[in-house]
């Protein structure tokens, strides 16, 4: 069996090269991160395993990849790029990678929280334009952080926030316990949190989860952080809440459409801090991610599944 990393950027290509030096694996690297879905059948040829970072894999395109049996997606959010159930019906298994960047993504969420609380982005933009722009800040010590969804990333964010003197509460779809975290109803979390941070996987149940009605339940003047997926939030409702001040500030690493189009309404608001879906981009997380992908390839080649 042969694998191909179809859309490697320079960073991930270098990490893959480094890790492959110590392994005898039939893994090729296509060093063009700008490929289109229509390019996949020609690129893959007779490769049975596709490693993919960010390229959409429509079911109709996957069917044209005649040898394809396995897709190793670099992350957890494969549903944003493909339909795993439809692919499974056609004999193509989708493998995802969890936990590789929990610390990196949590650090991004906490960084966006602080940047939002201190209005760093707006002041930075103003000062670069020659304006001595000063803004009052939110002092986060003693405030409440509410985590919606509680997996590895949220657990890391809870650890960091507690170290900053914040109270941490959380809601999860299934019952959980965690030291130092109080699990509460979603309604209580939205009403009491000074900062709400989203940590939900995107699926049919969570699409639009933070709806207009739930945004209205949030504490007035709270901060919203999203390092999960853009589509878990009703974007129009969020924009309205930011314009009205019901949400004082949003720190966003993810968006409904990516890359974020020029002139998008969210780029016009002063009370938003933006990050280009980069929460996971650290050397440590990249090593973990590619290492796990190659482990998947090893197992598939050895066992066929």
Secondary structure, 3 states (H helix, E strand, C coil): CCEEECCCCHHHHHHHHHHHCCCCCCEEECCCCCCCHHHHHHHHCCCCEEEECCCCCCHHHHHHCCCCCEEEECCCCHHHCCCHHHHHHCCCEEECCCCCCHHHHHHHHHHHHHHHHHCHHHHHHHHHCCCCCCCCCCCCCCCEEEEECCCHHHHHHHHHHHHCCCEEEEECCCCCCECCEEECCHHHHHHHCCEEEECCCCCCCCCCCECHHHHHHCCCCEEEEECCCHHHECHHHHHHHHHHCCEEEEEECCCCCCCCCCCCHHHHCCCEEECCCCCCCCHHHHHHHHHHHHHHHHHHHHHCC
